[in-house]
Amino acid sequence: MTLKLNPLFGLFLLILLTLTSLSQAQEVNLAAPEQTVLRIGVKEAPPFVMYDGTEYSGLSIDLW
């Protein structure tokens, strides 16, 4: 007696095995991330970015 499988079942099984192997291949990095410096350049363009001599303000600065 031979077992006949539906071709869609074979495709489903192939996709399932591929997805599970991909999820296991990802490494989980639980260590603390390195501290990096983020530098942001701004250009005065009222009312988006304004500089009053001591600090920046404006719509873009507030949204940042």
C-alpha positions in Angstrom: 0.0 0.0 0.0 1.5 3.4 -1.0 0.8 6.7 0.6 -0.1 9.5 -1.7 0.4 13.1 -0.4 -1.3 16.1 -1.7 1.2 18.4 -3.5 -0.1 21.4 -1.5 0.8 19.5 1.7 4.3 19.1 0.4 4.6 22.8 -0.3 3.2 23.7 3.1 5.7 21.4 4.8 8.6 22.9 2.8 7.5 26.5 3.7 7.1 25.5 7.3 10.5 23.9 7.6 12.1 26.9 5.8 10.5 29.4 8.2 11.4 27.5 11.3 15.0 27.1 10.2 15.2 30.8 9.5 13.9 31.8 12.9 16.4 29.5 14.6 19.3 30.9 12.6 18.8 34.4 14.1 21.1 35.1 17.0 19.8 36.9 20.0 22.1 39.5 21.4 21.2 40.1 25.0 24.3 42.1 25.8 24.0 45.8 26.3 24.3 47.8 23.1 27.4 49.9 22.6 27.1 53.6 23.4 27.5 55.7 20.3 27.3 59.4 19.7 24.5 60.7 17.5 25.3 64.0 15.9 22.6 66.1 14.3 23.1 69.0 12.0 20.6 71.8 11.9 20.2 74.9 9.7 18.3 77.9 10.7 15.0 78.1 8.7 12.3 79.9 10.7 9.8 78.8 11.9 11.2 75.3 11.6 14.6 75.8 13.2 15.5 79.0 15.1 18.5 79.8 17.3 18.3 82.5 20.0 22.0 82.5 20.9 21.8 79.7 23.5 19.5 77.0 22.3 17.6 75.8 19.2 13.8 75.9 19.0 11.1 75.6 16.4 8.8 73.1 14.8 11.5 70.6 13.6 13.3 70.8 17.0 10.1 70.2 18.9 9.2 67.2 16.7 12.7 65.7 17.0 
